[in-house]
Amino acid sequence: MTTELPPEIAHFVDRESEGAQIYAGLEEWTAPDRPFPVVLWGPAGLGRTELALRTARTLHARTGARVLSADLDRFRLRGELDVGDVLGQLLNSLGVEALAPQFDARCRQYRRMTAGEPLIVVLDNVRYASEVEPLLPPSGAALVLVVSRGPLHDLADGTALEIALSPFPEPVALELLSLLVRDRRLTGDPAAAGELARLCSGLPAALRAAGAWVRRNPLLPLPRLLAELTEQFREKGITEVESLWDETYRELPPTSALLYRLLAGVPDISLTREAAAALLGLGGDACDDALQELNRAGFLDIRDLLHREDGRVRLPEWLGDHARRRARLDAADGELAGAQRRFVRWVLRQSQRADRFAAGRRLTVAEEVPPVEGAPDAPLEDPETAVDATVAEARKLRAARWLYDERHTLFACVRLAAARDWDDETWMLGEPVWTFFLDHPHQADVTEVFRTTTEAAVRAGNVPAIVRTHSQLARALWQSGRTEEAGEALDRAAAGARLLGGSKRDAKLRASVVEFRGTLNGVRGDWAAATRDFEESRALHRAIPNPYGEMLLTYRLGEARLKLGDAGAAVELLDLAHRTAQELGRVRMTGRTGLALGRALRLAGRTGEARTHIEAALTAARARNSDIGTAGVLDALAQVAEDEGDAQEAEEHRSAAAELRGRHGLA
């Protein structure tokens, strides 16, 4: 039987899942006169061709079907494919000596020779679905394996099985590396082997290049070998695929090439559709076009964008270095800095909007950022414009979830702005981080984010920002048990507060510092001092006047009274705070005051009323995706169940709370 396959590579690992998809799809294929098309796509270096050949060999061994293959790049002249020449090669492989001179006649020859035949056709380096259609044999017993940079959505009217290849996970990468390199330096140092595998990002071509590098340098110690290989990969790329990636890049439209370079400038985060448009700065339509072109080139996988409302894209790690190398060669002066500044300000604007929509109009210091040119806003709607209360509530929760979903982008922008010495943007980003932090107080990195924003406020010399950021840092510090450092941060906030003017905002800031001092006293266990601070702060808010601040301090006073054992006074204060939070439309504070009121009612012996308020707080915490907040409410609900004599319900709530805390590494 005919086969045109090259020798098998020495070491082939993994890809069982992809192979299983192909074999299952072939079993289910029922079209009598059309082959089963499979598209293996992704950028060069992922082992697409090797998988296609492996599959062809396996099926040839099982069925005896003839195997035909063609590398379409060998039939391109100045980028244009001559499909007639490809047909000529396939017909010669089928034993046809007298080729028809015209393309249509050659197509008829090919169809006559392949109709109904069991065939395996491997087509490498396909760029468009239109290149494949004339090469499809009219046979339901045929399999066509197409190797492409990107997906081919038009192939076979969408019936093709499309498989996007991914890099190897680390265990598989180590398996391949151990087969490629039988060297005591690696077998005796598993940590170094792991570092080498991670350097290759799971890319088969990189692992093979690294293996060859190790074999060629048998005397180099591992630290030097890894250092040299790291420099090679980062600065020059992987020799085996760099020229192919360069070729793909050069074929991109200018806007797509620009977005490719810019995506490498926002490492370690994935982007929503709107965020990518902000980075590009040319509007949503231009960004969508660029994303599609990058997908066709195999540089991006946009399936997540297509299948999820909040889908995201991210430049694969192994392509990031290539994009940065192209940026060094091709970027215009200030291209990346301008895009990063635009992106940071866009994230700041969206975060400010989400903050205001989720938490309402509260004490803020930063000016609101206007719309960013060429960067459409995130799809968030203002609750204040909703006529229906249910709609307004849903919008508030959507904004809170946006802050949660975009937390990594928000933190990354704080670090990026600080690295670029954009001090104003840095400290301004701390304000929406604060609203996120109140719902997720044990989120990793928040303390360092607040430290960064505080340092930026000091460098900027903005006194209100200095007061606010030091107060925020103090809370993050005491929540992590560092009360002495928190006290020092509050001393700096108080010193700044003495320099404030006489505006209403400045008066709120002074009252806020006193509130923070009271909360820290409570953390230290001095609830009598905390009560005095809260009373002083509430009086300052009344004098402004500031209804929200007065409500907040009434809540603080209620909690302090509860800690001092006066459940009756606590119920009265917390009931007032809860009703006021509802009247003001403050969703998060409604939940917090409701929980505190429920706890006070329980201690006052009013268990039925307590359950009602605590269950409402549980619904609110879950709606905000606040795991830690939900755990606290579950603890309170367990106490209520215990008081009611339902030990099983109490245990279920405590177990659920422990599981939520466990997700965040908390006891």
C-alpha positions in Angstrom: 0.0 0.0 0.0 1.2 3.5 -0.8 2.5 5.7 2.0 4.5 8.9 1.7 5.5 9.5 5.3 9.0 10.5 6.4 10.8 8.5 9.1 9.2 8.7 12.5 10.8 11.1 15.0 12.8 9.4 17.7 10.7 10.5 20.7 6.9 11.3 20.6 5.1 11.9 23.9 1.5 12.8 25.0 -1.2 14.0 22.6 -3.4 11.1 23.6 -6.4 13.4 24.1 -6.0 15.0 20.7 -5.6 11.5 19.1 -8.7 10.3 20.9 -10.7 13.2 19.5 -9.7 12.3 16.0 -10.4 8.6 16.3 -13.8 9.2 17.9 -14.7 11.7 15.3 -13.7 9.3 12.5 -15.8 6.5 14.1 -18.9 8.8 14.1 -18.4 10.2 10.6 -21.3 9.1 8.3 -21.0 11.3 5.2 -20.8 8.8 2.2 -19.0 11.0 -0.3 -17.1 13.5 1.8 -13.9 12.9 3.8 -13.6 13.6 7.5 -11.5 16.8 7.8 -9.4 17.5 10.9 -7.6 20.8 11.5 -4.6 20.8 13.8 -3.7 24.4 14.4 -1.4 26.7 16.3 1.9 28.5 15.8 5.0 26.6 14.6 6.8 24.7 17.3 3.8 22.9 19.0 4.3 19.6 17.1 1.3 20.0 14.7 3.0 18.2 11.8 4.4 15.4 14.1 0.9 14.7 15.5 -0.6 14.6 11.9 2.1 12.2 10.8 1.7 10.1 13.9 -2.0 9.8 13.4 -1.5 8.9 9.7 0.9 6.2 10.6 -1.4 4.7 13.3 -4.4 4.6 11.0 -2.3 3.3 8.1 -1.1 0.4 10.3 -4.7 -0.3 11.4 -6.5 0.0 8.1 -3.9 -0.3 5.4 -5.3 2.9 3.8 -3.0 4.7 1.4 -1.4 7.8 2.8 -0.8 10.9 0.6 0.9 14.1 1.8 1.8 17.5 0.6 3.5 20.5 2.1 1.7 23.4 0.6 4.4 25.9 1.3 6.6 24.1 -1.3 4.0 25.1 -4.0 3.9 28.8 -3.1 5.4 31.5 -5.3 5.6 34.9 -3.8 3.0 33.8 -1.2 0.5 32.5 -3.8 -0.4 28.8 -3.9 -0.6 26.9 -7.1 -3.3 24.3 -6.2 -2.9 22.7 -9.6 0.7 21.8 -8.8 -0.4 20.3 -5.5 -3.0 18.2 -7.4 -0.3 17.1 -9.7 1.9 15.7 -6.9 -1.1 13.9 -5.3 -2.0 12.4 -8.7 1.5 11.3 -9.3 1.4 9.6 -5.9 -1.7 7.8 -7.0 0.1 6.5 -10.1 -1.2 8.9 -12.7 1.5 9.6 -15.3 -0.5 11.7 -17.9 -1.6 14.8 -15.9 -4.4 16.9 -17.4 -3.0 20.3 -18.3 -5.9 22.4 -17.1 -6.9 22.9 -13.4 -10.5 21.8 -13.8 -9.6 18.7 -15.7 -6.9 17.9 -13.1 -9.6 18.2 -10.4 -11.8 15.7 -12.2 -8.8 13.3 -12.5 -8.3 13.6 -8.7 -11.9 13.0 -7.9 -12.1 9.9 -10.2 -9.0 8.4 -8.6 -10.1 9.0 -5.0 -13.9 8.5 -5.1 -14.9 6.1 -2.4 -11.3 5.1 -1.6 -10.0 4.7 2.0 -7.4 7.4 2.1 -5.4 9.4 4.6 -4.4 12.8 3.2 -1.9 15.0 5.2 -1.8 18.6 4.1 0.8 20.7 5.8 1.2 24.5 6.1 -2.4 25.3 5.0 -3.3 28.9 5.3 -6.9 29.1 4.0 -9.9 26.8 3.7 -10.1 27.5 0.0 -6.7 25.8 -0.5 -8.1 22.6 1.0 -11.4 22.3 -0.8 -10.0 21.1 -4.2 -7.9 18.5 -2.4 -10.7 16.8 -0.6 -11.4 13.3 -2.0 -15.0 12.5 -2.6 -14.9 9.6 -0.1 -16.5 9.0 3.2 -13.8 6.5 4.0 -11.1 9.2 3.8 -9.5 11.3 6.5 -7.9 14.6 5.7 -5.4 15.9 8.3 -4.9 19.6 7.8 -2.0 21.4 9.6 -2.5 25.1 9.8 -1.4 28.2 11.8 -4.9 29.2 12.7 -8.5 27.7 12.6 -10.2 27.2 9.2 -13.8 28.0 10.1 -15.0 27.7 6.5 -13.6 24.2 5.9 -16.3 21.7 5.0 -19.0 24.1 6.0 -18.0 24.0 9.6 -18.1 20.2 10.0 -14.3 19.9 10.4 -12.9 18.9 13.7 -10.6 21.8 14.8 -8.0 21.0 17.5 -5.9 23.9 18.9 -2.7 22.4 20.1 -1.4 23.6 23.5 2.0 23.4 25.1 2.9 20.4 27.2 2.2 20.5 30.9 5.4 20.4 33.0 5.3 16.6 33.7 5.0 15.8 30.0 7.7 18.3 29.2 10.0 16.6 31.7 9.2 13.3 30.2 10.2 14.4 26.7 13.3 16.1 28.2 14.4 12.9 29.9 14.1 11.0 26.6 16.1 13.7 24.7 18.8 14.1 27.3 20.3 11.1 29.2 22.7 13.1 31.2 23.7 12.9 34.9 23.5 16.7 35.2 19.8 16.5 34.8 19.0 13.2 36.4 21.1 14.1 39.4 19.4 17.6 39.7 15.6 17.3 39.3 15.2 21.0 40.3 17.5 22.1 37.4 15.6 19.7 35.0 12.3 21.4 36.1 13.8 24.9 35.6 14.9 23.8 32.1 11.5 22.5 31.3 9.8 25.7 32.5 12.2 27.8 30.4 10.9 25.9 27.3 7.2 26.8 28.3 6.1 23.3 27.3 6.9 24.0 23.6 8.1 20.7 21.9 10.4 22.6 19.6 12.0 24.5 22.5 12.4 21.2 24.4 14.2 19.6 21.5 16.4 22.6 21.0 17.2 22.6 24.7 18.0 18.9 24.6 20.4 19.5 21.7 22.0 22.3 23.6 22.7 20.1 26.6 24.1 17.3 24.5 26.4 19.7 22.6 27.9 21.1 25.8 28.7 18.1 28.0 31.2 20.0 30.2 29.1 23.0 31.1 27.8 23.1 34.7 24.0 23.4 34.9 23.9 27.0 36.2 26.0 28.3 33.2 24.1 26.1 30.8 20.7 27.4 31.9 22.0 31.0 31.9 23.2 30.7 28.3 20.2 28.9 27.1 17.9 31.5 28.8 19.8 34.3 27.0 19.5 32.4 23.7 15.8 31.9 24.0 15.0 35.4 25.3 17.2 37.3 22.9 17.5 35.2 19.7 14.6 32.8 20.0 14.3 29.1 19.2 16.3 28.6 16.0 14.0 25.9 14.7 10.8 28.1 14.7 12.0 31.7 14.9 12.1 32.2 11.1 8.6 30.7 10.8 7.2 33.0 13.4 8.9 35.9 11.7 7.3 35.0 8.4 3.9 34.7 10.0 4.4 38.1 11.7 5.4 39.8 8.5 2.2 38.6 6.8 0.1 40.3 9.5 -1.8 43.5 8.6 -0.1 46.5 10.3 -2.8 46.9 13.0 -2.6 43.2 13.9 1.2 43.4 14.0 0.9 46.4 16.3 -1.5 44.6 18.7 0.8 41.6 18.7 3.8 43.8 19.8 1.7 45.6 22.4 0.2 42.5 24.0 3.8 41.5 25.0 3.9 44.8 27.0 1.2 43.7 29.5 2.7 40.4 30.8 1.1 38.1 33.3 -2.5 39.2 32.7 -5.3 38.2 30.3 -7.4 40.9 28.6 -11.1 41.3 27.9 -12.2 42.4 24.5 -12.6 46.0 25.7 -9.2 45.9 27.5 -7.5 44.8 24.3 -9.1 47.6 22.4 -7.8 50.1 25.0 -4.3 48.8 24.6 -4.5 49.2 20.8 -6.3 52.5 21.0 -8.0 52.4 17.6 -11.5 51.6 18.6 -13.4 48.3 19.1 -13.9 47.4 15.4 -10.2 47.8 14.6 -9.3 45.7 17.6 -11.8 42.9 16.7 -10.3 42.8 13.2 -6.8 42.6 14.7 -7.8 39.8 17.1 -9.3 37.8 14.3 -6.1 38.1 12.2 -4.0 37.1 15.1 -6.2 34.1 15.6 -6.0 33.2 11.9 -2.2 33.4 12.2 -2.2 31.1 15.2 -0.8 33.8 17.5 -3.9 34.0 19.6 -6.8 31.7 20.6 -10.0 33.7 20.7 -12.4 30.8 21.4 -12.9 32.1 25.0 -14.0 35.5 23.6 -16.5 33.7 21.3 -18.0 31.4 23.9 -18.1 33.6 27.0 -19.6 37.0 27.6 -16.6 37.9 29.8 -14.1 35.9 27.7 -10.4 36.9 27.7 -7.3 36.6 25.5 -3.7 36.3 26.4 -0.6 36.1 24.3 0.9 32.6 24.9 4.1 32.7 27.0 6.3 31.2 24.3 5.3 33.9 21.8 5.7 36.8 24.3 9.5 36.9 23.9 9.1 36.8 20.1 6.6 39.7 20.2 9.1 41.7 22.4 11.9 40.9 19.9 9.8 42.2 17.1 8.9 45.3 19.1 12.6 46.1 19.6 13.1 45.9 15.8 9.8 47.4 14.5 8.2 49.6 17.2 7.9 53.3 16.7 9.4 55.6 19.3 7.2 55.7 22.4 4.8 53.1 20.9 4.8 50.8 24.0 4.9 53.6 26.6 2.0 55.4 24.9 -0.1 52.2 24.8 0.7 51.3 28.4 -0.3 54.8 29.6 -3.5 54.6 27.7 -4.2 51.1 29.1 -3.5 52.2 32.7 -5.8 55.2 32.4 -8.5 53.0 30.8 -8.3 50.5 33.6 -8.3 53.4 36.1 -11.5 54.8 34.5 -13.3 51.4 34.4 -12.3 50.7 38.0 -13.6 54.1 39.1 -16.9 53.4 37.4 -17.2 49.9 38.9 -16.3 51.4 42.3 -18.9 54.0 42.1 -21.6 51.7 40.7 -20.9 49.0 43.3 -20.3 51.1 46.4 -22.2 54.3 45.6 -20.9 57.8 45.9 -18.4 57.6 48.8 -15.3 59.4 50.0 -12.8 59.5 47.2 -9.8 61.8 46.5 -9.0 61.2 42.9 -10.6 63.1 40.0 -12.7 61.0 37.7 -10.9 60.0 34.6 -12.7 61.0 31.4 -13.3 58.6 28.5 -10.1 57.4 26.8 -9.9 58.0 23.1 -10.0 54.9 21.0 -10.9 52.7 24.0 -14.5 51.8 24.5 -15.8 51.6 28.1 -16.4 48.2 29.8 -20.1 47.2 29.6 -21.1 48.5 33.1 -24.3 50.5 33.7 -25.0 53.1 36.3 -27.5 51.9 38.9 -28.6 55.5 39.5 -30.1 55.6 36.0 -32.3 52.5 36.5 -36.0 53.0 37.2 -36.5 49.5 38.6 -34.9 48.7 41.9 -34.2 45.1 40.9 -32.3 46.3 37.8 -30.4 48.8 39.9 -29.4 46.0 42.4 -28.3 43.8 39.5 -26.1 46.6 38.1 -24.4 47.1 41.5 -23.6 43.4 41.8 -22.3 43.3 38.2 -19.9 46.2 39.0 -18.7 44.4 42.2 -18.1 41.3 40.2 -16.2 43.3 37.6 -13.8 44.5 40.3 -13.3 40.9 41.4 -12.8 39.5 37.9 -10.4 42.3 37.0 -8.4 42.3 40.2 -5.2 40.9 38.6 -5.4 43.5 35.9 -5.9 46.2 38.5 -2.9 45.0 40.6 -0.8 44.7 37.4 -1.6 48.3 36.5 -0.5 49.5 39.9 2.8 47.8 39.5 3.1 49.0 35.9 2.3 52.6 36.7 4.7 52.6 39.6 7.5 51.2 37.4 6.8 54.0 34.9 6.9 56.6 37.7 3.3 57.6 36.9 2.6 58.5 40.5 -0.8 60.1 40.1 -2.2 57.0 38.3 -0.6 54.8 40.8 -2.2 56.2 44.0 -5.5 56.8 42.1 -5.7 53.1 41.4 -5.7 52.4 45.1 -9.2 53.8 45.5 -11.0 51.1 43.5 -8.6 48.5 45.0 -10.0 49.6 48.4 -13.6 48.8 47.5 -12.5 45.3 46.2 -10.4 44.8 49.4 -13.5 45.4 51.7 -15.2 42.4 50.1 -12.0 40.3 49.9 -9.9 41.3 52.8 -7.5 38.4 52.7 -6.6 38.7 49.0 -2.9 38.2 48.4 -0.8 41.2 47.3 -3.2 43.8 48.6 -0.9 45.0 51.3 1.9 45.6 48.9 -0.5 47.3 46.5 -1.4 49.8 49.2 2.2 50.2 50.2 3.0 51.1 46.5 0.0 53.5 46.3 1.1 55.2 49.5 4.7 55.7 48.3 3.3 57.2 45.1 1.1 59.6 46.9 4.1 60.8 49.0 6.2 61.3 45.8 3.3 63.2 44.2 3.0 65.4 47.3 -0.8 65.1 47.3 -1.8 65.6 50.9 -5.4 64.3 50.7 -4.0 61.2 48.8 -1.3 60.8 51.5 -4.0 60.8 54.2 -6.2 58.3 52.4 -3.6 55.9 51.2 -1.9 55.7 54.7 -5.3 54.9 56.2 -5.9 52.2 53.6 -2.5 50.7 54.2 -3.1 50.7 58.0 -6.2 48.5 57.6 -4.4 46.0 55.3 -1.6 45.8 57.9 -3.7 45.2 60.9 -5.8 42.6 59.0 -2.5 40.7 58.5 -1.7 41.0 62.2 0.8 43.8 61.9 -0.9 46.3 64.3 2.3 48.2 65.3 3.0 49.0 61.6 -0.7 49.9 61.2 -0.4 52.4 64.1 2.6 54.0 62.4 0.7 54.3 59.1 -2.2 55.9 60.9 0.1 58.4 62.7 1.3 59.5 59.3 -2.3 59.8 58.1 -3.2 61.9 61.2 -0.2 64.2 60.5 -1.4 64.7 57.0 -4.9 65.3 58.1 -3.7 68.3 60.2 -2.5 69.9 56.9 -5.9 69.6 55.2 -8.0 72.6 54.3 -11.6 73.4 55.2 -13.5 71.7 52.3 -16.2 69.1 52.9 -14.0 66.4 51.5 -11.2 67.4 53.8 -13.6 67.2 56.8 -14.6 63.7 55.7 -11.0 62.7 55.5 -10.3 63.9 59.1 -13.4 62.1 60.3 -12.2 59.0 58.4 -8.8 59.0 60.2 -10.5 59.1 63.6 -12.7 56.1 62.5 -9.6 54.1 61.4 -8.0 54.8 64.8 -11.1 53.5 66.5 -11.1 50.4 64.4 -7.5 49.7 65.2 -8.2 50.2 68.9 -11.0 47.6 68.5 -8.5 45.2 66.8 -6.2 45.7 69.9 -9.1 44.8 72.1 -9.6 48.3 73.6 -13.3 48.7 72.8 -13.9 51.5 75.3 -11.3 53.6 73.4 -12.8 52.5 70.1 -16.2 53.6 71.2 -14.9 57.1 72.1 -13.2 57.3 68.6 -16.4 56.2 66.8 -18.5 58.7 68.7 -16.0 61.5 67.8 -16.0 60.5 64.2 -19.8 60.3 64.0 -20.0 63.8 65.4 -17.6 65.1 62.8 -19.8 63.5 60.0 -22.9 65.0 61.5 -21.3 68.4 61.4 -20.4 68.2 57.7 -23.2 66.8 57.2 -22.5 63.4 55.7 -25.4 60.9 56.0 -23.3 58.0 54.7 -20.5 58.6 57.2 -22.9 59.0 60.0 -24.5 55.7 59.1 -21.1 54.0 58.9 -20.1 55.2 62.3 -23.5 54.2 63.8 -22.7 50.7 62.5 -19.2 50.9 64.1 -20.7 52.1 67.4 -23.2 49.2 67.3 -20.4 46.7 66.9 -18.4 48.3 69.7 -21.4 48.1 72.0 -21.9 44.5 71.2 -18.2 43.8 72.0 -18.7 45.6 75.4 -21.7 43.2 76.1 -24.5 45.8 75.7 -26.6 43.8 73.2 -29.7 46.0 73.7 -27.9 49.2 72.8 -26.1 47.4 69.9 -29.5 46.3 68.4 -30.8 49.8 68.5 -27.7 51.3 66.9 -27.4 48.5 64.3 -31.1 48.6 63.4 -30.7 52.3 62.7 -27.6 51.8 60.6 -29.2 49.0 58.6 -32.3 51.0 57.8 -30.2 54.0 56.8 -28.0 51.8 54.5 -31.1 50.5 52.8 -32.5 54.0 52.4 -29.2 55.2 50.9 -29.1 52.2 48.5 -25.8 51.0 49.8 -25.7 47.3 48.9 -22.5 46.2 50.6 -23.3 48.2 53.8 -26.8 46.8 53.8 -25.3 43.3 53.9 -22.7 44.2 56.6 -25.1 46.0 58.8 -27.7 43.2 58.4 -25.2 40.6 59.5 -24.1 42.7 62.5 -27.8 43.3 63.4 -28.4 39.6 63.2 -25.6 38.8 65.5 -26.8 41.4 68.0 -30.4 40.1 67.9 -29.1 36.6 68.5 -27.2 37.7 71.6 -30.3 39.6 72.7 -32.3 36.3 72.5 -34.3 37.2 69.4 -33.2 34.2 67.3 -36.0 34.2 64.7 -35.3 37.8 63.8 -31.6 37.1 63.8 -31.9 34.3 61.2 -33.9 36.5 58.8 -31.2 39.2 58.8 -28.3 36.7 58.6 -29.8 34.8 55.7 -30.3 38.0 53.8 -26.6 38.9 54.5 -25.6 35.4 53.2 -27.4 36.0 49.9 -25.7 39.4 49.5 -22.2 38.1 50.2 -22.6 35.2 47.7 -23.9 37.6 45.1 -20.7 39.7 45.5 -18.5 36.6 45.2 -17.0 37.4 48.6 -15.7 34.0 49.9 -14.4 35.4 53.1 -17.5 37.4 53.7 -19.7 34.4 53.0 -17.6 32.3 55.4 -18.2 34.9 58.2 -22.0 34.9 57.6 -22.1 31.0 57.6 -20.4 31.1 61.0 -23.1 33.4 62.3 -25.8 31.2 60.8 -24.2 28.1 62.4 -24.6 29.8 65.8 -28.2 30.6 65.1 -28.8 26.9 64.2 -27.1 25.8 67.3 -29.2 28.1 69.4 -32.3 26.5 67.8 -31.0 23.0 68.6 -30.2 22.0 65.0 -26.7 20.6 65.4 -26.6 19.1 61.9 -27.4 22.4 60.2 -24.8 24.1 62.4 -22.1 21.6 61.3 -23.1 22.0 57.6 -22.6 25.8 57.8 -19.3 25.5 59.6 -18.0 22.9 57.1 -19.0 25.2 54.2 -17.2 28.2 55.9 -14.1 26.1 56.5 -14.0 25.1 52.8 -14.3 28.7 51.6 -11.5 29.8 53.9 -9.4 26.8 52.8 -9.6 28.1 49.2 -7.7 31.2 50.3 -5.2 29.4 52.6 -6.9 30.5 55.8 -7.5 28.3 58.8 
